[in-house]
Each structure stands twice: as structure tokens, then as C-alpha cells.
């Protein structure tokens, strides 16, 4: 069955979420991926939202991480500090983030483009909950469109921690041990981070994409895994559930991949 | 240069303010116009409850614009439509409603896109800004609600968000762990929208509380807008449902559909078309001024705004969207 780059990204992201785990998500692609995982291989995945919704039975895709669908038939409608403290205590396994820029260590910028904080060239929303979620959740999954303007050697502003300046830097800074970015899922490939150097590394290429294409769309040198394989294509079942149950209004699927 | 604290973190200074807060079980029902006139002053640090486009006190935000309040501080704690409304008092020929903003998330409307006017305001450099994460900014109300100058947290460490915040690194006195001291934020005035309040200001709401339980306790003055006034006796029957007690509250304003165009849990969904209209009309500065004249400055009160936006028919559709959503999924 034919599929779009967006559908592939959502399915690849969903595949990273194991059954019986907990995930803090925002709206958009991450939420679609979590819903898809729940409706396929991970029915016991617990979804939580930073505004206070815990384990909702999502009737539709939320528009805001605080709208009433985020606690529809939930087990708990609580506060932001309560949800963030579940994360800080080590109870939330995954989070899903994006940003305007990412660097080789998986650090993210969602604050500003430019060099002068007082007069940004382009002002962006800021951390929101991203800094907290990437600090606290065991594994950070990142979804980004692949573009050399977004995959940059150095961020204009380090909003949200990846591996900071490299091995050991998170722990030195005071962040919880054994946390950090786990995967970067783009429209071209899936990346992970080298276990020693903590630098971004190509793990699998999406069907039909080449390593050269991925490197050209990246503003820094990517490491390459010894066994780069091909990202699995979405199954017919995944596509059908995605199109008819997760996002029938094509709220996310209608966007360019 | 360390980022500034826009408000005092001193617990004793806060106690002095709370010492003079009225204790009487007094009738606090008044109009939104009167509440804003009496409790929001130029230069105040103002906070808005809810979550950007969910359970927000829209009527108070519009009234702040209409009364031309100037040079406010503001906590941009996933501030979306609320920040967008307040920004309409900057660079629109009416002085400067906002002067200082603590930012964890502003100018975006989440999945809906970015506010062009809020971006013009912030990129002009006319706002003094300080960065935080959402958890850190929420914890600032927790510290204030506790009556202490700070609480520790583990996020923000190692980032520019931390460097541009007014938080400070500390070492745990027990373990030596590196932590961040998140300073208390005692707003001069806050506005929170709830489902039900009695005339004295006891409040209850359903859905996520976001940061409002702490914000209500942290604020030196508090304006409540409610969907419905209910008899005091009903609060006494179910005290375990009260989230904000009258002691915190200075004004109670009954504003049906008061979170419009935002979502109100169990009552009505957000008006996505109207929110899109705001974002679209802001692209053109002249068109935005005309829009503001028509929808905010040119109307006497919030009820008139609701009428302009489609009135009861529109609100009924939004209520059906909210309460029948579970049926639609089956």
C-alpha cells in the first residue's frame, strides 16, 4: 500500500514505544504515534500530557495538550507539577519532542534564531515543557524534518538538553543519570546516538533514501552504524488504523511530510 | 548578567501582603469591569489561569485591554491565546499593556501556529523577557503557595534556558546533588476562570488544574470568573470538591462561556474558526486594528463579544462538540 513520508515517520515513531510503558507526548505527530502504538502493538501504553491528563482514552487527536480530550475518560486529571513530578521521580519512560534546530548531541532549540537574545532574528515559543521532559524522561525521542538548516553543528540557543557537550555532560550538569536522547526520526532516516561519543548516528534509512541524501540534508557529519538497515515500511494494518481511527480528519496526515 | 526577577521572592514581604488580605466571608460578586478597575493596576505583575486556550479568563483579558492597563508583568506559562490577547495592547496605538514577561511558552498557539502580532511585539525588543521551562514556572507558584523563597528542581540544568532564567544552581545539603533553586513568584494579581463559585469566592472546577491551585494561593489579589454562581450551601455540602477557598479571592464575576474562544472542560470546546480568524487577521497590521476595534474595544462587555462571534447558536454548537465527543468516537 502506498504511504506518505508523514505516515512513515508516525509508524517509525510508534514502533519505538513498547507495550506497558509510559510516554509524555505533545500534540501532533507524537500524539498520533502514541495513539497508533496503543491501537496496534502497545495496548497498555500509558499516555500522559503535561497539562495534567494521565491515561486518557483519547476520542480524537487533541488540539492543545491541555484541551479536554487529553483527560477524556482518563484515570487522573491533575496538575502540571504532578505530571512533571512523575517524570522527575523516574516514572515516565519516553517523551517525544521536536524543535527548530538540533545539534550532533541531540540538544534542541525552540527559543530563538539569531545571536542576540534581546533582539532575536526570529523568536520562537520557548521551552514549554520540553526542557523538563527531556531532563526527566528516561528516553527522549525526537521527530524533525531533515534539513541542513535544522540539523546544525551549533544551536543558536540550547533550549532543551540532549547530551549537552558529550559523554558525561548531563550527569555533570546535575541531570538525572542514564537519561537522554534515544532516537531521532526524520523524513529520511532514523538516527540513534553512539554509546561512547554520544554523537548522532544513522541507524536506518527510509525506503529509497541514500546515505548521501541524509548527509547532504545534515549540517554536521553524521556517524553511520555498522549495520545500517532499511526502516520497515508501514504495514497495511498500521496505515488503515492511522487513516481511519487515529487521524480520520487528516489533521496531521494532511501536512507535508 | 543574570536575568532579573520581576517580583520579590521574600517570604516575609509576601506575608505582609497576605496579612492585609480580607478574611471576611463577604459578598464579592461584581462586574468584570469593576473587578479589573479595582484590582488590576498599572505596573502590576499579572497571571492568567488555565492553559493558554483552555479554561482561560478571557473576559478579564479583554477588560484589561479596554481599560488600557499599562506596563504589566506577565507569566507566559503555556500562554497561547491569553498572551495573544494581551499583546493586542502593545504596538496598536494604545501604549504598552505588557512590559515584562517570564516566558516558558509564548506566541505559539500549539498545533494552530504562531501569532504574527505577538511575534512583532516580542521581536521589537520592547518587552523585557526571562526564560523558564513550564515546570519551573509552575513551581514558582508552588514556592509562593508554600510561603518559601524557592523550591528545588532538577530540570533546566546545562542549558541556555537556565542561563537566561533567574533561577540559581544550588547543592543539596544532604546528598550534594546539583539542583536548581526555582524562585517563588507572588503575582500582584491573578485571574482564574472556574466552573462554579459562590458569592464569597469558594470555587470548583473540573478537568486538569494546570497550576491554578497554587496560583490562587500565590496571588496577592485574585479575580475569579465563573460559568455559574451557585448557592454557598452547595459548597458546604461537598467541601472536598472546593479547590479555591474564599480566603484567596477578591472578586467573583459570573461570566457564562467565559473561557471562549477557549475550551471549557465538560461545557464547550474551543472555537477553532475564531482562533484561526485572530491568527489570520494579525498578519496585516491595519486589518488587525480594525478587528480589535470591532471585537474588543468597540464592545461594552464580554457578552457583546460573544454576540459578535455568533452568539447562542455558535455556543450551542461548541457545547455539542464538547459533550458529544465520546459518542462521535464510537
Interface residues (C-beta under 8 A of the other chain):
Chain A: X26 X27 X28 X50 X51 X52 X53 X59 X60 X63 X64 X65 X66 X67 X68 X69 X70 X71 X72 X73 X77 X78 X79 X80 X81 X84 X88 X107 X111 X117 X118 X119 X120 X122 X123 X124 X125 X126 X127 X128 X129 X130 X131 X132 X135 X136 X157 X158 X159 X160 X161 X164 X169 X170 X172 X173 X174 X175 X176 X251
Chain B: X50 X51 X52 X53 X54 X76 X78 X80 X103 X104 X105 X106 X107 X108 X110 X111 X112 X114 X119 X122 X123 X125 X131 X132 X133 X134 X135 X136 X138 X139 X142 X153 X154 X155 X156 X157 X158 X159 X160 X161 X164 X169 X177 X178 X179 X180 X206 X207 X208 X209 X210 X211 X212 X213 X214 X263 X265 X266 X269 X270 X272 X322 X325 X326 X328 X329
